[in-house]
Amino acid sequence: MTTGTVLITGCSSGFGKLTVRTFLDEGWNVVATMRSPEKQSDLVSNERLLVNRLDVTQSETIQSTINAATDRFGTIDAVVNNAGYGGYGLFEQSSEADIRAMFETNVFGPMAVMRAVLPAMREAGRGVIVNVTSMAGHMALPGNAIYSSSKHAIVGLTEAMALEYRPLGIRIFSVAPGAYPTTRFTENTDKRVEEGDAELAAFSHRLRAQIDAVGEQMANQSGTTADPQEVADKIYRCVTTEMPVHNPTGADAEMLIAMMGQADRQTFLDQISDMLVPQHQQVQ
């Protein structure tokens, strides 16, 4: 795919904003979405840019954005599910409301976006979806049990959907960033580390200090501070070229994937696809 229209969620900062600029620089039409677009001031006005409100937990905003995008640009050729958030805390320090809120945004939100765009992509016989996941979706991250489980869910969903939809002309990928300066697990952190009894809170503080120290070290794995533009570039490559289903991004992510023995998982997926997935036949 050379150029077209891409819809990106979670564009108010970080990877999302960098991805918007990357696609614009490459000549794409971009639908940049976020929960509060009225607060957005530094995305330069461009005839190929549509900034729209989209909250992945509110289905009506998803459909209204799709309508606005198709009215403006005709089709949506690619979707980048980037919206999501982290949050440090031991399992017992996360309330039921905390857990459900994280899964609503990190899992059910991307599901809702994909459900909304897939029918048109199937009708067109083509399309690309990139889910921005995390290395926490490939390995357990202590102190982030709820976040890790939400990202494991979206990694598994992406893998299954990639197998399901490839015969229908739709390519689906995961981009899993390692530790980058934009990555923050601080939402409600200060409150959560104090939750529970004295033993739980004390251990939570010690674990967070350890995780923060290792995270800083991992972000400098290549000898220099990891550049978040790497993630935007990897997303662009997934949309425009042939790539594996899973794309760990960053020197630390690649090292961890190799340690887990998953560096060549695509070979396994190709074998499973040949075994389980029939060739698609057009319905007459």
N, C-alpha and C positions, 0 to 999 in steps of 0.2 A: 504494500500500500504506500503510495507516495504522499498525497495529502487528502484531507477530507475534513470531517467535523468530529471533534472529540469533546466529550462531556466529562468533567473532572469534579469530584466532590472534595470537600475539605480544603478549599483554596485560600483560606484567610492567612495562612502562614506556612513555613516549613516546606516539606516536600511538595505539597499541593501548589503553592505559589510558584516554586521553581519549575514545576512541570508545566504550568500555564505558559510561562515565559519561553520554555524550551519549544513547545509546540508552535507558539506564535512565531518564534524566530525561524521555524522550519516551514512557514507558510500555511499552517493549518487554521481552520476556523476553530475557536475554542469557546466552550460554554463553561465558565468558571463559576462554581457554586459554593455557597457557604451559608451558614445560618443567619448571619447578620451582614449582608452586603452593604448596608448603609454605613458601616464602619470602615469599609474598604476605600482607601484613598490613593494607594500607590501602584495599582494596576493601570497602566497608561491606556487612555482611550484608544480604541482601535476598531476599525470597521469589521474586523474578523473576530472580535471579542464580544461575548455576551456575558455579563455578570448577573447572576440570578440567585434568589434565595432558594435554598434547598436544605431541609433538615431530614436526614435519612430516617428519622423515627416518625416522620409525618408524611404519609403516603400522598396526601393531596399536594404537597410541595414538590414531590417527585414528578407527578403527572403534569403539574402546571409548568415545570421546567422543561420537560420533554416537549410539551406543546409549544412553548416559546422557542425552543431550539429548532424544531422542525419548521415553524413559521418563518424563522429568520434564515435558516441555512438549508432547509429541505430534508436532510437526513442526519442521523447520528451514526457515524461509522465506527466509533470506538468509545469506550467508557473506561474511566479510571476510578475505581473505588478507593479513595484515599482517606475519606472521613473516618475518624476513630480517635480513641484516646486511651491513655494508660493510667496507672494509679498504683502506687506502692501500698502494700499492706498484707499482713499474714491472712490466711484464710479466715480465721476466727475474727479478725478485725474488720472484715467486710460484711456489712449488713445485707440482708436479703434485697433491700432496695438498691444498694450499691451494685450487687451482682446483676440484678435484672437490668439496671440502667446500662451497664457496660455491654451486656449481650445485646440489648436493643440497638445500640450504636455500632458495635464492632462486628456483629453477626447478622442480626435480623435486618439492619439497615442496608448493608450491601446486598442481601438477598432481595429486599424489596426493589432496589434499583435494578438489579438484573432481571427480575420478573417483569419489570415495566418495559425494558428495552429489548428483551429477547424475541418477542413475537415479530417485531419489525425486522430485526436482523435475520430471523429465519425466512421471512418472506423475501428478503433481498438475497438470501443465500450467502451472506458474508457479514463479518463484523469481528471486532476484537474487544475483549474485556480484560483489564488488568486489575487484579486485587492487590493492593499494597498491604502486605501482611507484616511479618516480623520474624526475626530469628527465634523469638519466644514462641512462635508457632511450630517450630521444629525441635525445640528442646524445652525442658521445664526450667522456668526461671523462678527460683525461690524468692519469696517476698512479693511475688507477682502472680500468685496462683490463679486468680480470677482472670487477669489479663492474658496469661499464658493459655488458659483453657479456651478463652474466646478466640485467640489467634490460632490455636490448634484446630478449632472448629472451622475457621475460614480457610485454612490451608487444606484440610480434608475436603471441604466443599469444592474448592478450586480444582483439586486434582480429579475428583469424580466428574465435575462438569466439563473439564477439559476433554476427558474421554468421551463423554456423552455427546458433546456438541461439535467436535471436530468433523465428524462425517456430515454434519449439517452446514458446514462452511464457516463456523464460528470458532475462533481461536481464543482460548482462555488461559491466562497466566497468573502466577503469583510472583511478586517482587518482594523479597524479604530483607529489609535493611538490617544491618548490624547496629553498632553504637555510633550515632552521629550527634553533632552538636545540637541539632533540632529535636532530638529524641528526649522527651521529658516524661517521667513517670510520677509527676508531682501533684496531680489533681487529687485534692482531699488528703494528701499525704500527711501533712502536719497533724491533722485531726486523727487519722487512722493509726499512726504509730503510738498514740496514747490510749487506744481502745483496749479493753480487756483488763485482766488482772496484772499485778506488778510484774510477774514472771514473763508474761506474754509481751508487755510493753518494753521491758528491758531487752529481751531477745530481739524484738523487732528493730529497736534502735541499733543494736550491734550488727544485725544482718544488713540493715540499710547502709551503714557505713562501709561494710565489706563490699556490697554490690556497687556502691558509688565509686569506690576505689578501683575495682576491677573494670567497671564501665569506662572510666577515664583512660585506663590502660588500654582497653580494647579499641577505643576510639582513635588511639594513636598507634595501632598495630603495625601500620606500614612505615612508621617512622615520622610521619607528619599527621596533623589532625585530619580526620576523615572529612572529605568534602561532600556535603549533601547533594551537590549537583550530580554526583555519581548515580544517585537513585533516580533523579529525573531523566538522566540519559538512558538508564536501563529500562525505564518505563517506555520511553520513546522507541527504543530498539524492539521491545516486545510488540508494540503496535505496528511497526513498519517492516520488521524482518522476521525470519524464522528463528525462534528461540525455544529453549526447553520450557516445560511447564513451570518448573520451580527455578527462581533466579535469586539466590542469595547475593546480597550486594554489600561490598566493603571487604577489606582484607580480613577483618575479624570474622565476618560471616562465612567467608570462603574457608577459613581455617577450621571453624567449628563444624561446618558441613563435612569437611574431609575427616575430621576426628570421629564423626558419627558414622563414617563409611557410606555417606549418601551422595558423594560427588557425582556418581553416574546413575542417579535414580531414573533419568530419562530412558535409559536402555531398558530398565524393568518396565516402565510405563508403556513403551513401544511394544514390548512382548505381551503385556497384559491386554493392550488394545487389540492386537492381532488375535488374541485368544477369545476375548469376550465381546467385542463390539462389531456388529455386522456392518457391511457397507450400506450406505444410505441409498434408497431408491426413491426417486421423485414420485409423489402421488399424482396420478393422472386425473 
